[in-house]
Amino acid sequence: MPERTIRVMVAKPGLDGHDRGARILARCFRDAGFEVVYTGCHQTPEQIAAAAVQEDVDLVGLSCLSGAHRALFPRVVELLREKGAADITVIGGGIIPEQDIPLLREAGIKAVFTPGASLESIVEWINSNIKPH
């Protein structure tokens, strides 16, 4: 029986309305053979976690350019755990200062991609680290 395709959700938490990068990532993930769910902008952590569970995704990719990543990213991880979905991997990207990365990693964000990360490196990370449920 063939293995299920990796399901990726791309989400923009908070008030950040700059979604060009998220849309580029969603298209890149689709072209890499992943199933992609894009939630759009202005999503609450609660909406993102609920959608991730409902859509049965393997990975949530959060994008934040507004500086609210320190609060929003860990909250998504916390909500997924509360929903019994700790097996959904969460990664993040955007304008994230280097000094915030250890805090995000401690909060359960498995990888952080900052400006300059190639699309290929993100796809490679997903292929190396994510197995479909």
Secondary structure, DSSP 8 states (H G I E B T S, - for coil): ------EEEEE-BTT----HHHHHHHHHHHHTT-EEEE--SSB-HHHHHHHHHHTT-SEEEEEE-SS-HHHHHHHHHHHHHHTT-TTSEEEEEES--GGGHHHHHHTT--EEE-TT--HHHHHHHHHHH----
